[in-house]
Amino acid sequence: MKLFRPAIKISAFVMLLWGSVMLLPILASLRDWDEAQDYLWSALTCYALAALLFRISAGPLQHMQPRALFMITAFNWVLLCLTGTFPFLYSSLEISFTDALFETVSGVTTTGASIFADYSEIPRGVLLWRSLMQFIGGIGVIIVAVAILPSLKVGGMRLFRSESSEWSQLESGRIGKIATNIMAVYVLTNFACVLAYRWFGMNWFDAINHALTTVSTGGLSTYPDSFAHFSSTHLELVASVFMVLGACPFLLIVLSVMHRNPLLLFKDTQVRLLLALILLNTLLVALWRANASPDANFADLLESTLFNIISIMTTTGFASEDYTLWGSFPLVVFFYLMFAGGCSGSTTGGVKLFRFQLLGIFMREHIHSALHPGVSYSRRYNDRPIHEDVLVSALAYFFFVIITWSICASLLAATGLDFVTSTTGAVSALMNVGPGFGDVIGPVDNFGSLPDAAKYVLAAAMMLGRLEYLALVIIFTPEFWKW
């Protein structure tokens, strides 16, 4: 109980917040009291659970060790996914628990995969709830990346404990202030996105929902064909800007605002690599498409390519058209970009760009050491030294990516899915992208037709990817439970 008490006590506060968020869809259901009651009952269930958790975890909290932080992270995210099913189960949709859980996990982990095909039957409150889950999941990911993962040495995240002044502020006990600033910037960015969408033609309901799922790089839409429904270049450009913002380190955005120096953000090597990869891949794919369709307008090809490249690379999952029809080269580019993700401390999934940069540093050092065995080299990232444990944990992360991808793809194939669906579905779930490739789970399709066993595999993969693998896997090791 000593190990569980901190997680249970904190989860009680989380359930109070979660229940309060469940009341918000009532605003979209004011004309239908029967539907509004669904969210009221959902909230009351969360409040009752919070009271029970407070009762179980009575007593003061002592200093928490890393073991307790692992438990807090895993326990709360799993609890959010389980209780997030309430609005679906209480609603008139009459969907199974499996489908409700899949949709909830997809929302909370900001993956954006959906089991729904006919959106006309989904109540407006449920549509808003899906977007709110991604909004909460987005800020939750940032706070976990800022306050917890660096302390747990997960996947090289310890690199950011001393990278710049904001991390030293965290170590000085100023987590609350930093978290408040991050949440303020996050909310204001969403508000600006709502206004931009409204200005360029969306109605208020669509603008709010799409803003909540754009900055969080979640990708759930209020229409089954996503941005193709609007056929608007302006809206796609707005989405592109805010998806890129969601893929940037929010701590650096906060610092840029505090110091009134926008250039501070672009001094970060992750941000520069993010922008360079977006521009390079957009140009390459657009040129490929122009060569394949000489009569097409190149400006239109460039814009649609930019939108979809950004959507995949930032693991958002919006689509303006079926990019699987563009040809083999674009498909290969999209597949690789599914692994990329954005920057550390952003809302994106994926491997994160800094880990690829660390791997590049390690490979360069290995080559130099082979050529000059007696020479030592200085490891630096963003003009900061890189310790050995950071490289080791980053390499361990890559190992987990490969192993879990192989296992998930094999399990999906065992449920009867074809090779393309199994391999790309596993990548999409682990990297929190959303759509996969093929005729079953492509950008214009959905996950509703998959067998229940495959949905559970994908839900587990989404959780693994969102919690950076080790933060969830480690609690199942015998060493974790040894005192």
Secondary structure, 3 states (H helix, E strand, C coil): CCCCHHHHHHHHHHHHHHHHHHCHHHHHHCCCHHHHHHHHHHHHHHHHHHHHHHHHCCCCCCCCCHHHHHHHHHHHHHHHHHHCCHHHHHCCCCCCHHHHHHHHHHHHCCCCCCCCCCHHHCCHHHHHHHHHHHHHHHHHHHHHHHHCHHHHCCCCHHHHHCCCHHHHHHHCCCHHHHHHHHHHHHHHHHHHHHHHHHHCCCCHHHHHHHHHHHCCCCCCCCCCCHHHHCCCHHHHHHHHHHHHHHCCCHHHHHHHHHCCCCHHHHCCHHHHHHHHHHHHHHHHHHHHHHHHCCCCCHHHHHHHHHHHHHHHHCCCCCCCCCHHHCCHHHHHHHHHHHHHCCCCCCCCCCCCHHHHHHHHHHHHHHHHHHHCCCCCCCCEECCEECCHHHHHHHHHHHHHHHHHHHHHHHHHHHCCCCHHHHHHHHHHHHCCCCCCCHHHHCCCCCCCCCCHHHHHHHHHHHHHHHCCCHHHHHHHCHHHHCC
